[in-house]
Every structure is written in C-alpha cells, then in structure tokens.
C-alpha cells in the first residue's frame, strides 16, 4: 500500500518563493499552525538561474487594481491574489537537505515532517527521490517528496501535468511500494474533467507509487496590466507593474476548489484500493478560515497556502486556523 499521509494540524505552506531560504523554512517550522513544511521546488544538482528583473511577483486585489505593497495593512481575510514569473528555486536539492539537517538537529524531537519539492526529467526525479530517501534513512528524519509537474513559468517546456504521456513517464520512474517515503504529485489547475480522469488513470496504471496530490499549482498564461496603464510587449515581463506569468490567490480559489472536489470523487471511485487511499493537499486562494474550511469540506486531507503567506507572513497561518481551534 502507498504510505498514508496526514498532517496535524492539517495546514501547511505549498512550494513557492516564500519557502526558499533557511530563514523562511525556520519560521514555518517554528509555527504551531503548520503540520508540515514544504520547500521551494528544487532541481537535482543546480539552482534555477533567477534574474530579479524577470522573476518577481506582484500582489493585488480584484478587480485588477494598483499593486498592493507587502507592508499594506489589511484585515485577516484580505482577498489577495498575485501574479508571478518565478521558476524553480535558485538553490539545488542539496541546499534543502542541509537546511533540514540544521533545523532538525535532534531527529527524536522532530516536530513535523518536511515535504521536499523537486523537479526535472523523469530520470532526474528518480535520482532525487533516491537521494532524499537515503538522506531520510541516514539522518532518521521524517520526509516526503513532491514532484512538481505543474510550474507554468519554465521557458521552452509545458507543465508535465497537462500531458498524460508525461505523467505516465514520471510515474514509471517512481518505485511502487519500494520506498518508505510518501511521494506526491503537484498538479496544475485542470479546466475540464478528462484531464483529471487521465491523471487518475495514470495513478491506476501504477498503484502504490503515489501517496498524495497537491492540487493546484498556479494558473499560467495570465497578464497583470492595471487599468489606465499603457502596455508594451517589451514591458510585460520586465517593468512594473506589468507581469505576464502565473496567477494565484483568491482569483483562482473557485477553480482550485473544483479541482479538489472532482479529484477526490474520481479517486474515491477508483477500482484500485491503493488509488482510493491517495490524499489531497488542497491549495489555491485560501486566505482565511472560511477558505480553509471549504477546502476541507470538498475533500482535502490538508490545506496549503502560499500567496497570503507571502503577503502577510507566517502569522497568517494562526488566523487561518483560529476558528477551527
């Protein structure tokens, strides 16, 4: 059987620019409101070449208004959304393994697991899984691995999560019941049912390989152009406040909810018992307890946040859980 996953409390961060550094991971690990900590998506042996002029984010409120400053004082349920042009982490996998070794100096006192988010070719991902598994065994720490199949901002490639053939290639690279590590897939926002059925078919073709899904990632091919501003094709990716990239936050919340609801039902209907055991980390536009509760009600085992974390800081996690507690 795949390794069953659950988190207490059922709230965590999802992979994003706001979980890049040791300091950011430390704050998330210290928070009493996280049941796990997810690293930013890392490649096997080298960091992503990040350019601050091209790779950035902007927060906003709907309708598309002027950008919100990260220091803007807002209420606990600010309907904040964001656009970003980020790729993967500028740090490789080894950076995050070293960070975890520092944060969990005594494995017998580890307070919560870490989810190591990785990306690359199927072969590279297979090596990354092996490396994380070996690290977990050597250091006796609790780790999970998440395969990011859904970043929409990588030039020259399409998110693998939209291609049934690509999903199957990654699935073939994973061990079946041969790893003590729970392994998950971070999937893109799907816009029609057959995309989700294809994903579940891929899970059924290799039952036992995957323990959880993180649904969903950001929505690609979106443009942030505030009203009253002139746009230029040369400005879109390099000059504030225009961004052409991925959208996250409350504007994609209904789509994310629909994905979690549909995927949970498709998993529950599977003829494969091991596929029915796959958990979902619901993510997309959760900024308050109401959004957290909605995600849980439609089938999320746990809830992930990123945009509001970047906007308001780690303390927002306490507010999201407050009513539940």
C-alpha positions as CSV (number, residue, x, y, z in Angstrom):
1,X,0.0,0.0,0.0
2,X,1.2,3.6,-0.5
3,X,2.3,5.4,2.6
4,X,-0.8,7.1,4.2
5,X,-0.3,10.8,4.8
6,X,-1.9,13.1,7.3
7,X,-0.9,16.3,9.0
8,X,-1.6,17.8,12.4
9,X,-2.7,20.5,12.2
10,X,-3.9,20.0,8.6
11,X,-2.4,23.2,7.3
12,X,1.0,23.8,5.6
13,X,2.7,26.0,3.1
14,X,3.0,25.0,-0.5
15,X,6.1,25.3,-2.5
16,X,6.7,28.9,-3.5
17,X,9.2,31.7,-3.5
18,X,8.2,32.2,0.2
19,X,9.8,29.0,1.3
20,X,13.1,29.4,-0.5
21,X,15.6,30.1,2.3
22,X,16.7,28.6,5.5
23,X,15.3,31.5,7.4
24,X,11.9,31.1,5.7
25,X,11.8,27.4,6.4
26,X,12.8,28.0,10.0
27,X,9.8,30.4,10.5
28,X,7.5,27.8,9.0
29,X,8.9,25.0,11.1
30,X,8.6,27.0,14.3
31,X,5.0,27.9,13.6
32,X,2.5,26.0,15.8
33,X,0.0,26.2,12.9
34,X,1.9,24.2,10.3
35,X,1.5,20.4,10.2
36,X,4.4,20.1,7.7
37,X,6.8,22.4,5.9
38,X,7.2,22.4,2.1
39,X,10.5,23.5,0.5
40,X,10.6,25.5,-2.7
41,X,10.8,23.3,-5.8
42,X,14.5,22.3,-6.3
43,X,16.4,20.7,-9.2
44,X,18.7,17.8,-8.6
45,X,22.2,19.4,-8.9
46,X,21.9,23.0,-9.8
47,X,19.8,26.0,-8.9
48,X,17.5,27.8,-11.3
49,X,19.1,30.9,-12.8
50,X,16.9,33.6,-11.3
51,X,17.0,37.1,-12.6
52,X,15.4,39.7,-10.2
53,X,14.4,41.9,-13.2
54,X,12.5,39.0,-14.7
55,X,11.5,36.7,-11.9
56,X,9.3,38.5,-9.4
57,X,5.7,38.9,-8.1
58,X,3.0,41.5,-7.5
59,X,0.1,41.3,-5.1
60,X,-3.3,42.8,-6.0
61,X,-7.0,42.7,-5.1
62,X,-9.7,42.1,-7.7
63,X,-10.7,43.9,-9.8
64,X,-7.2,44.4,-11.2
65,X,-6.2,47.5,-9.2
66,X,-2.8,49.1,-8.4
67,X,-0.3,46.7,-6.8
68,X,-0.6,46.1,-3.0
69,X,2.6,46.7,-1.1
70,X,3.7,43.8,1.0
71,X,3.6,46.2,4.0
72,X,0.0,47.2,3.4
73,X,-2.1,46.7,6.5
74,X,-5.1,44.5,5.6
75,X,-7.8,42.6,7.5
76,X,-7.3,38.9,8.2
77,X,-9.5,37.9,5.2
78,X,-8.0,40.2,2.6
79,X,-8.9,38.7,-0.9
80,X,-5.3,38.9,-2.0
81,X,-4.2,37.5,-5.3
82,X,-0.8,37.6,-7.1
83,X,1.0,37.2,-10.4
84,X,4.5,35.8,-10.5
85,X,7.1,34.9,-13.1
86,X,9.2,32.7,-10.9
87,X,10.7,29.4,-12.0
88,X,12.3,26.9,-9.6
89,X,14.5,27.5,-6.6
90,X,17.8,29.2,-7.1
91,X,19.1,26.6,-4.7
92,X,19.6,22.9,-5.6
93,X,18.3,19.9,-3.7
94,X,21.4,19.7,-1.5
95,X,20.7,23.1,-0.1
96,X,17.3,21.9,1.3
97,X,18.7,18.7,2.7
98,X,21.4,20.7,4.5
99,X,18.8,23.1,5.8
100,X,16.7,20.3,7.2
101,X,19.8,18.8,8.9
102,X,20.3,22.2,10.6
103,X,16.6,22.6,11.6
104,X,16.2,19.1,12.9
105,X,19.4,18.8,15.0
106,X,17.8,16.0,17.1
107,X,15.6,13.7,15.0
108,X,13.9,12.3,18.1
109,X,12.4,15.8,18.6
110,X,11.3,16.5,15.1
111,X,8.0,18.3,15.4
112,X,6.7,17.9,11.9
113,X,7.7,16.4,8.5
114,X,9.3,18.3,5.6
115,X,8.0,17.9,2.1
116,X,10.9,18.2,-0.4
117,X,9.5,19.5,-3.7
118,X,11.6,18.5,-6.7
119,X,11.5,18.9,-10.5
120,X,13.5,17.7,-13.5
121,X,13.3,15.0,-16.1
122,X,11.9,11.6,-15.0
123,X,15.4,10.3,-14.6
124,X,16.5,13.3,-12.5
125,X,13.4,13.0,-10.4
126,X,14.1,9.3,-9.8
127,X,17.6,10.2,-8.6
128,X,16.2,12.9,-6.4
129,X,13.8,10.5,-4.8
130,X,16.6,8.1,-4.1
131,X,18.8,10.8,-2.7
132,X,16.0,12.1,-0.3
133,X,15.2,8.5,0.8
134,X,18.9,7.9,1.6
135,X,19.1,11.1,3.5
136,X,16.0,10.3,5.5
137,X,17.4,6.9,6.4
138,X,20.8,8.2,7.3
139,X,19.6,11.2,9.4
140,X,16.4,9.5,10.6
141,X,14.2,12.4,9.7
142,X,10.6,12.5,8.5
143,X,10.4,13.5,4.9
144,X,8.0,13.3,2.0
145,X,8.8,14.1,-1.7
146,X,6.6,16.1,-4.0
147,X,7.1,16.0,-7.8
148,X,6.3,19.4,-9.2
149,X,4.7,18.6,-12.6
150,X,3.0,22.0,-12.9
151,X,5.2,25.1,-12.9
152,X,3.8,27.2,-15.8
153,X,6.8,29.6,-16.0
154,X,9.6,27.4,-17.3
155,X,10.6,28.7,-20.8
156,X,10.5,26.1,-23.6
157,X,8.5,23.5,-21.8
158,X,4.9,22.7,-21.0
159,X,3.8,21.6,-17.5
160,X,4.1,17.8,-17.5
161,X,0.8,17.5,-15.5
162,X,-1.1,18.5,-18.6
163,X,0.2,15.6,-20.7
164,X,-1.0,12.1,-19.9
165,X,2.1,10.6,-21.6
166,X,4.4,12.8,-19.5
167,X,2.6,11.9,-16.3
168,X,3.0,8.2,-17.1
169,X,6.7,8.7,-17.8
170,X,7.2,10.2,-14.3
171,X,5.1,7.5,-12.7
172,X,7.3,4.8,-14.3
173,X,10.3,6.5,-12.7
174,X,8.8,6.0,-9.2
175,X,9.1,3.0,-7.0
176,X,6.0,1.0,-6.3
177,X,5.8,0.1,-2.6
178,X,9.5,0.1,-2.6
179,X,10.1,3.4,-0.8
180,X,9.4,4.3,2.8
181,X,8.9,7.9,1.7
182,X,5.4,9.1,0.8
183,X,5.6,10.6,-2.7
184,X,3.2,13.1,-4.2
185,X,2.5,15.0,-7.4
186,X,1.9,18.7,-7.5
187,X,-0.6,19.1,-10.4
188,X,-1.7,22.1,-12.5
189,X,-5.2,23.6,-12.4
190,X,-7.3,21.5,-14.7
191,X,-10.1,23.1,-16.7
192,X,-12.1,20.0,-17.9
193,X,-12.9,16.6,-16.4
194,X,-11.0,14.5,-18.9
195,X,-7.7,16.0,-17.7
196,X,-8.4,14.7,-14.2
197,X,-9.6,11.3,-15.4
198,X,-6.3,10.9,-17.3
199,X,-4.4,11.7,-14.1
200,X,-6.3,9.1,-12.2
201,X,-5.8,6.5,-15.0
202,X,-2.0,7.1,-14.7
203,X,-2.3,6.5,-10.9
204,X,-4.2,3.3,-11.5
205,X,-1.6,2.1,-14.0
206,X,1.0,2.2,-11.2
207,X,-1.0,1.9,-7.9
208,X,1.1,2.3,-4.8
209,X,3.6,4.8,-6.3
210,X,1.8,8.0,-5.2
211,X,0.5,8.8,-1.7
212,X,-0.8,12.3,-2.2
213,X,-1.7,15.0,-4.7
214,X,-1.1,18.8,-4.2
215,X,-3.9,20.5,-6.1
216,X,-3.5,23.0,-7.5
217,X,-0.5,25.0,-8.7
218,X,-0.7,28.5,-10.2
219,X,-2.7,29.2,-13.4
220,X,-0.3,30.1,-16.3
221,X,-0.6,32.5,-19.2
222,X,-2.1,35.3,-17.2
223,X,-1.5,39.0,-17.6
224,X,-1.4,41.7,-14.9
225,X,-2.0,45.1,-16.5
226,X,-3.6,47.6,-14.2
227,X,-6.3,49.8,-15.7
228,X,-5.3,53.1,-17.1
229,X,-1.8,52.0,-17.9
230,X,-0.4,51.6,-21.4
231,X,1.1,48.2,-22.2
232,X,4.0,47.3,-24.4
233,X,5.2,43.8,-25.3
234,X,8.7,44.8,-24.2
235,X,7.4,45.8,-20.8
236,X,5.3,42.9,-19.8
237,X,8.0,40.8,-18.1
238,X,10.5,43.4,-17.0
239,X,8.8,46.6,-16.0
240,X,6.5,47.0,-13.0
241,X,3.6,46.9,-12.7
242,X,3.0,44.6,-15.7
243,X,3.5,40.9,-15.4
244,X,2.8,38.1,-17.8
245,X,3.0,34.8,-15.9
246,X,1.1,32.8,-13.4
247,X,-1.8,33.8,-11.2
248,X,-2.5,32.6,-7.7
249,X,-4.6,33.6,-4.7
250,X,-8.3,34.2,-4.3
251,X,-9.0,34.7,-8.0
252,X,-8.2,31.0,-8.7
253,X,-9.9,29.7,-5.5
254,X,-13.2,28.5,-7.2
255,X,-11.1,26.7,-9.8
256,X,-8.9,25.1,-7.1
257,X,-12.0,24.0,-5.1
258,X,-13.5,22.4,-8.2
259,X,-10.3,20.5,-8.8
260,X,-10.1,19.2,-5.3
261,X,-13.7,18.2,-5.3
262,X,-13.5,16.5,-8.7
263,X,-10.2,14.7,-8.0
264,X,-11.4,13.5,-4.6
265,X,-14.5,11.9,-6.2
266,X,-12.5,10.3,-9.0
267,X,-10.0,8.9,-6.5
268,X,-12.9,7.5,-4.4
269,X,-14.5,5.9,-7.4
270,X,-11.3,4.1,-8.5
271,X,-11.3,0.3,-8.8
272,X,-7.8,0.4,-7.2
273,X,-7.9,0.4,-3.4
274,X,-4.4,2.0,-3.3
275,X,-5.6,4.8,-5.5
276,X,-8.6,5.4,-3.2
277,X,-6.0,5.9,-0.4
278,X,-4.3,8.9,-2.2
279,X,-4.7,12.1,-0.1
280,X,-5.1,15.6,-1.5
281,X,-3.4,18.7,-0.2
282,X,-5.9,21.4,-1.4
283,X,-4.3,24.7,-2.4
284,X,-5.4,27.8,-4.3
285,X,-6.6,31.0,-2.9
286,X,-7.0,30.1,0.8
287,X,-6.6,33.3,2.8
288,X,-8.8,32.7,5.9
289,X,-10.6,30.1,7.9
290,X,-13.6,30.1,5.5
291,X,-11.3,29.1,2.6
292,X,-9.6,26.5,4.7
293,X,-13.0,25.1,5.7
294,X,-14.2,25.0,2.1
295,X,-11.1,23.0,1.1
296,X,-11.6,20.5,3.9
297,X,-15.3,20.1,3.1
298,X,-14.6,19.2,-0.6
299,X,-12.1,16.5,0.3
300,X,-8.7,18.0,1.2
301,X,-6.8,16.0,3.8
302,X,-4.8,19.1,4.4
303,X,-4.7,22.7,3.1
304,X,-1.8,24.5,1.6
305,X,-1.2,28.3,1.3
306,X,1.4,30.4,-0.5
307,X,0.1,33.8,-1.7
308,X,-1.3,35.0,1.6
309,X,1.8,33.7,3.3
310,X,4.0,35.9,1.1
311,X,1.7,38.9,1.6
312,X,1.1,38.7,5.4
313,X,3.8,36.5,6.8
314,X,3.8,33.3,8.8
315,X,1.4,34.7,11.5
316,X,-1.4,34.5,9.0
317,X,-1.4,30.7,9.5
318,X,-2.6,31.2,13.1
319,X,-5.5,33.3,11.8
320,X,-6.5,30.7,9.3
321,X,-6.7,28.0,12.0
322,X,-8.1,30.2,14.7
323,X,-11.8,29.4,14.3
324,X,-11.1,25.7,13.8
325,X,-9.2,25.6,17.0
